[in-house]
Amino acid sequence: MRADLHTHSDRSDGTDSPADLVARAGRLGLDVLALTDHDTTTGWDEALAAGRRLGVGLVPGLEISCRLRGCGVHLLAYLVDPGYAPLRTELDLVLDGRNAMLP
């Protein structure tokens, strides 16, 4: 089994749409791909649909921006519930803060 468990789409800092990322994984011979965009789950539905269509297993995940003792840390999380309100609230705060720094 060939897998990549840490990828990003254009929903965070990647360049491909979620569907294109899954298609590329299939062309490269991967069996499983995890979509782990930074602080967002917005690409999951598109990636899951592409995975079903193309025969590539998809693990929904995300890379959560955190702070530990004043240092930035990225925490990989897999198979989380995107509707879990406390997580959604924290992710919205992270994204709001990041977007406020954009020119």
C-alpha positions in Angstrom: 0.0 0.0 0.0 1.3 3.4 -1.0 0.0 6.4 1.0 0.7 10.1 1.6 -0.8 11.2 4.9 0.1 14.9 4.8 -1.1 16.9 1.8 -2.5 20.4 1.2 -4.9 21.6 -1.4 -5.6 25.2 -2.6 -7.9 25.5 0.4 -4.8 26.3 2.4 -1.3 26.5 1.1 -1.4 23.9 -1.7 -1.7 24.6 -5.4 -4.2 22.0 -6.6 -7.9 21.8 -5.9 -8.9 18.9 -3.6 -10.2 16.8 -6.6 -7.0 17.5 -8.7 -4.8 16.6 -5.7 -6.6 13.2 -5.4 -6.3 12.7 -9.2 -2.6 13.4 -9.0 -2.3 10.9 -6.2 -4.0 8.3 -8.3 -1.7 9.0 -11.3 1.3 8.6 -9.0 0.1 5.2 -7.9 -1.0 6.1 -4.4 -3.7 4.0 -2.8 -4.5 6.4 0.1 -4.3 10.1 0.5 -5.0 12.3 3.5 -6.1 15.8 2.9 -4.7 17.8 5.8 -5.2 21.5 4.9 -4.3 24.1 7.5 -7.2 24.8 9.9 -10.0 24.0 7.4 -12.1 21.0 6.3 -13.6 22.8 3.3 -12.0 20.5 0.8 -13.1 17.2 2.3 -16.3 16.7 0.4 -14.7 17.4 -3.0 -11.7 15.2 -2.2 -13.9 12.3 -0.9 -16.1 12.5 -4.1 -12.9 12.4 -6.3 -11.5 9.5 -4.2 -14.7 7.4 -4.7 -14.7 8.2 -8.4 -11.0 7.5 -9.0 -10.5 4.6 -6.5 -8.2 6.5 -4.2 -8.9 6.0 -0.5 -9.2 9.4 1.3 -8.5 10.1 5.0 -10.0 13.4 6.0 -7.7 15.3 8.2 -6.4 18.8 9.0 -3.3 20.5 10.3 -4.3 22.5 13.3 -2.2 25.6 14.1 -1.5 25.7 17.8 0.8 27.3 20.4 2.8 25.4 22.9 4.8 27.4 25.4 4.8 30.4 23.1 5.9 28.4 20.0 3.9 27.7 16.9 3.1 24.0 16.5 1.2 22.2 13.8 -0.9 19.3 15.0 -2.0 16.7 12.5 -5.5 15.4 13.2 -7.3 12.6 11.3 -11.0 11.6 11.1 -12.2 14.4 13.3 -15.8 15.5 13.4 -15.9 18.8 11.4 -19.2 19.7 13.0 -17.8 19.5 16.6 -18.6 23.0 17.8 -15.5 23.6 20.1 -13.2 22.6 17.3 -15.1 24.7 14.7 -14.9 27.7 17.0 -11.1 27.4 17.5 -10.5 26.9 13.7 -12.6 29.9 13.0 -10.5 32.0 15.4 -7.3 30.8 13.8 -8.5 31.6 10.3 -9.8 35.0 11.4 -6.5 35.8 12.9 -4.6 34.6 9.8 -6.9 36.5 7.4 -6.6 39.7 9.5 -2.8 39.7 8.7 -3.3 39.5 4.9 -2.7 42.8 3.0 
